[in-house]
């Protein structure tokens, strides 16, 4: 007759009970033994019970909560958090230093060079700048060299053009400057965590690659993380990614990748004098018509879908019919299907606006044409909230006394998610607002600042223990262009 196998926990409890019962039933025999012999026997029974307990625990899978509890209850974690608390003034100084080194789109070199020196100073190995401009350093784990790695990255670039005043204004614990929270704080927090790990002598199982990457913002189109994962020297070793982006309490876990399409559309025409050539087709009218049509487009609230005309330009002078005007348009959606819909609708609107202008005015000197160029395409998708990396992040947030929430956003995590690599985006802690504006600010009040870092560090250390280093099935949107 076949019987169901006994669980490891049941076997352990039964054996421990048997050991304790045998000890209770034989007091006379034990009493006749010399004291050293009785002590040795008791010690042997105790060691056997502990071994049986460890064996049973090893065969029982840990939950994300139990794994995080094991990490945060370890004295080395407490030592690391104490180091971050003591080091907080240095963290703030690093935020200021990095913010005041301008990093416009495609011109992150100066900030990258400074961050490269900072990575060397915290003792990472294999510190380098790759061909795309990403700077990185490796913190070795206990696993054999050359194995899977955890990438922890924060982007170097900002949305602000050259010439922007990036000096930091201080008002108590509030720091105000373009890019101070997006993403200087994240870079500085990365350095603080590495120093704390070093001071507490924490070693992960897997190697951790810390990266300051280029090209996250705007027309950078994720070029830094794309190079790292598709071309760089570690491309075949990256097993999971934690992107640090933005200043917020630390409860926001981005598992959903908002896809986007970005276009630069140039409307061309014959041009002419505003008075003498009045009546000719005008590219500005065609562009205005296209913008008006887009503005009236209905999109769903869920899945959230958006569009924006962010930049316009062109023309020669106020009294000249322009021969060319242009606009840059951003469309986003949580849903690949909805993104395709709004993209197709927009392209049709451009064609309709061109046709309407050519019918409305004279084409004696030439017609209006639209030159449509795709300048950015971010893939969409999702790391399931119950995937190990996301569940560990949620458990870490709860362990820090916060309530986790899973959300969608457009970040560096989009790219690994689209490749089937488990990835999330976490905040760097603290509070802040007005991102992407000249009056962007963060508050570096220590208690809130450190609490957010606690959740982040717990996530990195728990994920970095090497036991969830595997690829998962993700819901992915395809980029066909």
N, C-alpha and C positions, 0 to 999 in steps of 0.2 A: 504494500500500500504506500502511495506517495503522499508525503505531507508537505505543507508549505514551509519554506526555510524560515528559521528564526532570525529576527532582526539583530544587527550588531548591538543595539542598545539593550534589547532584552537579554542577550547572552551576557553582556557586561554586568547588568544588574543581578542576574542569576548567579554568576560566578562570585561576585562580591558578596552576595548574601550567603553563599555556601562557605566562603572564607570566614565570614564573621560568625556563622553558626558553628563551624568547626572549632573556632577559637573559644566560643562560649561553652560548648559541650565537653571540653577537655581541660577544665581548670586544674584538676588534680594532677594530670600528667604534666601540665605546664609548670605547676608548682614544684614538682620533683626535679625539674631541669635547673641547672645553674642559671643565675640571673643573666650573664652574658648570652647564654644560649637562647633564653626566652626573648631577650631584646633582639637578637639577630633574626629569630623566627618571625617576630612581629614586624620587623623592618622589611623582611622578604615579602610577607603578605601584603604590606602597604605598597611596596613597589610593584607587585604584580597587579594589584587593583588599579593603580595609576596607569600602568601599561595597557590594561584592558580598556580603561576609559579612553585613553588616547587613541587606541585602535578603533574603538567604536565611533569616536568623533571623526576620525579620518575617513570612515566609510559613510558618514552622513553628510550630504552636501550642505554647505553653509548658505544661508540666505544673504542677500545684499545687506540687510540690517545687521546681521550678526558679524559679517565681515567688516563693516564700517565700525561697529562697536569694538571689535578686536583691535582695529587700528587706533581709534581715538582714545581707547583706554590704556594703550601702551605708554609707559613713562617717556619714551622718546618723542612721542607726539606732543605730549605736554611740554617737553623741553623745547621742541621746535616752536610751538605757539608762544612760549615765554620769550624766546629769542625774537620773534616777530614783534611782540609787544615792546620789548626793549629797543628794537631796531627801527621803531616807527618813524622817528624823526629823520632817519636816513632814507627811509622809503619816501617820505614827503620831499626830501631834497632831490632824490632821483626823479620824481615826477616833474619837479620844476626844471631840472637840468634838461631832461628829454623834451619837454614841451617847448622850451626856448630854442631848440634846434629845429628850424623849419623843415618840414618833410612834405612838400607839395606832391601831387600825383606825378609819378615817373621821375621824381627828383628826391629820392629818399637817401641818397648816398651819405650825406653828412651825418644824419641821425643814425644810419646803419653803421657807420664807422665808429661812432661813439658807443653804440650798443655792443658792437663787437668787442671793444676794449672792456666793457663792463662784464661780458660773459667770460672773458679771460680772467678778470679780477676775481670772480667767484669760484674759480677753480675747475671749470668744465674742461673736458678734453676734446681734441679734434675740432677746435674752434675755427670757423672758416666763414668766408662769404662765397656763395655760389655764383654761377654765371648770370643768374637773373637778378642778383642783388640781395637775396635772403642771407641773413647772418644766423649762425647756429652753433651750438656746442652740445656735446654728449655727456651725460652723467651715467657712468657705467653701473649696471646692476650686478647681481650675483650669477645670473644665467650665463652660459657660454657665449663668448663674443660672436657677433655676427647673427644673432637671433632676432626675433621680432622686437620692435621698439614701439613705445608710446611717444607720440608727438604732442608736445604742449607748445602752442604758438600764440603769438599776439602780433597784430600787424603794426608796421612802422609808419605807414603813410597816413596823411590827413586829406580832407577834401579841399583844403584852402590853397589858393594860388600863391605863387611867388610874390613877395612884397607884403604879405599879411603880417600885421604886428602880433607876434606870438609871445610877447612879454607877459608873465604871470602877475596878476593883481591879487594881493593878499587882503582878506578881510576876516580876521579871526582864523577860524579853521576852513573858511571858504577860499578856494583858489579859482580864479576866473581867467580863461585864456582859450583861444581856438585850439581844439584838439586835446585839452587837458584830461578829459575823461575818455575820449575816443581818439587815441588809445594809449596816451602816455602812462596813465595809471596802471594799465594792464602790464605794460613792459616793466615798470618799476616793481609791481607786485611779484612778477616772475623772479626778478633778481632777489627780492626779500625772501621768497620761499626757498630758493636754492641756498642762500646763506644760512637760513634756519635749519634746513636739512643737513647741511655740513656741520653746523655747530652741535646738533643733536645726534650726529653720527648715524643718520638714517640711511639705510641701503634698501633699494627696491630689488625685486627679482629681475624684472625686465630693464633694459636700458631705456632711459628717457632722453629724448632729443628736444632741447629747448630752442625755439626758433623765433626770431624777429623777422617777419616776412613782409615783402613789398606787395603793392598792387591790390590791396583789398578794396579800396574805396573807388567809387566812380568808374571812370573808363579804364581803370587798372584791370577790371574784369577778372579778378582772382589770379592774376598772372603769377604771383609768387607761390601760392599753394599749388597751382597747376604744375609749375616747374618742379617743385619739391616732390610731388607724388607721381608725376609722369615721366620725369627726365632725370632728376637729381640722383646722387649716389645712394640715397637711402630708399629709393622708390620701391624696391622689392622687400623691404623690411618693415615698412610702416603697417602696423596691425590695428591701431586705433588712434584717434585724434581728439584732443581737447583744445578747442580754440577759446582764448580768453579775450573778451571784447566788451568794452563799456564799463561804466561805473554805476553799480546798482547794489542793493543789499546782499545779493547772492542767492536769492530764492528762484530766480528765473533760469530755467533749463531749456535751451533751444534744441529741440530734436527734429523740428520740421524745417526744411530748406525751401524758402520762397524763391521760386524761379523768376527770371526776368529776361526781357528783350529790350535792347536799347538801340535806337536808330538815330542817325544824323541824316536829315532830309534837306537837300539843297534844291530850291526852286529857281530855275534859270529862265531868263527871257531876254528880249532885244534891248531893253532899257531905252532911255531917251530923256529929253528935257521935260520937266514937270508941266510946263505951260505949252511949249511948242509941240510936244509929242503927246499931248493929252489925248486919251482915247485908246492908246495902245494897251495891250495886255500888261498886267503888272504882277510880277512874282509875289510881291508883298500881299496883294489881295488873295492870291491863291493860297498862300501859307495861312493867312488869317482865316480863310474859309475852312481849311483843313483843321485848324485848331478849334474853331467853333463846332465843327462836326464832332471832333473827339470829345469836347467838353460836354456834349449832350448824350454821349454813349452811356447806357445803363450797364452796370456790372454788379455781380452778386456781392452781398456782404459776407456770405459764407458759401464756399471757400473765399476768403478775402482776396479781392482782385482790385488793382489800382492802376492809374495812369497819371503821367505828369509831363508837361512841357517845361523843361527846366532851364534851357538856355536858348536864346534866339540871337541872330545877328545878321549883318549884311548891309548892303546899300553903299552909296557913295557920298551923297549929301542930301540936305533937306529938300533941295529943288531939283532932284534927279529921280526919274523912275528907275528903280534899281534893276541891274541886270542879273543879280543873284541875291537871294536871302536864304537863311538856313535856320533850322531848329534841331534841338536834341530832345528826344522823347524817351521816357522810361515807362515800361509797363511791367507789372508784377502780378503774380498769383501764387497762392498755396497749391493750386491745382494745375497740373500740366495741361489738361484739356481746356480749362478756362483761359490759360495763358495763350494757347493757340488761337482761341476764339477772338480775344481782344487784339492780338497781333494781326490776324486776318482782317478784322474789321478796320483797324487803323490803316493798313495798306490800301484797302479799298477806298477809304475816305480820301487818301492822298490822290489816288487816281481820279476820283469824282471831282475833287476841288480843282485839279488841273484842267479837266474837261470843262467844268463850269466857267472858269476864267477865260478859256480859249473861245467859248461861245459868247461870253458877255461883252467882250471888247475886241478891237481890231487886231488881227494877226498879220497885217500887211508887212511888218518888219520882222516877223518871226513868231513862233508859238512858245507857250510856257511848257517846260519839261521839268520833271522831278527826278533828281538823282538820289536814290534811296540806298543808304549803306547801313548794314548791321554793324554796330560798334561794340556790342556787348551781349553775351548770352550766358546767363547763370542757370545751371541745372536745378531742378526741383527734386524733392524726394523726402524721405523721412527715416530716421532711426527709430524703430518702434520704442515707445516709452517703457516697455517691459524688457528691452534688451539689457544685458548686464551693465553696460557702461552708463545707461540712463537710469537704471534702477539704483546703481551705486551712488550716482550723483544725487538722486532724490533722498536716499538714506542719509547721505552726508549733510544735505541741507537740513533735514529734520534733526540730526545730531547737533547741529549748530543752533537749534532753537527757532528755526524758520520753517515756513510752510512752502514746499516746492510747488512750482507750476510749470507745465510743459507748454511750450509756445513755438511759433514759427517765426523765422527771421531770415534775412539774406546776409550770410556771413561766410567766412572762410570754410566753415563746416559743410557748406553746400557741396564742395568739390569731393571730399572723401565720401560723403553720403552717396553721391551719384556713382561712385566707383565701388560701392558695396563695403566700404570700410566703416566700422562703427565710429561715429563721431557725434559730438555735442558741442554747443557753445555755452560757456559759463561767464558770469560777470566777475569783476575783480574785487567786489565789495564796496562799501561806502555808499554815498548817495551823490546824485548829480542830475543835471538837466540841461536843456538847450543845446544838445548835441548838434553839430554841423552849423553852428552859428558863431558869430564873433564874441557873443557873451556866454559861451559854454562855461559851465562851472561844475565843480565837485566840492564836496565837504569831506575833509579828512579827519573829522572828529574820531578819536582813536577807537572807542568802543565799537561803533558801527563798522568802522574800517576793518578792524581785526576779526570781527565776527564773520564777515563775508569771506575773508581770506581763510578762515578756519574751514568753512564748507568746501572751498576750492582745494585746499591742501589735502583734506581728508579724501576727496574724490581722486586726486592724482595718486596718492599713496595706495589707496585700495585698488584702483585699476592697475597700478603699476606693480602689483604683486605677482603679475604674470599669469593668473589663473583664468583670465577672460580674454587672452590674446588669440582671438580667432575672428574670422570674418562672419558677418551675419547677412541674412537676406533682408534687403531694404526695399522700400517702395520708391522707385526711381522715376524721374521724368527724363525724357531723352532730349538732347540737343542735337538737332540734325544738321546744323549749319557749321 
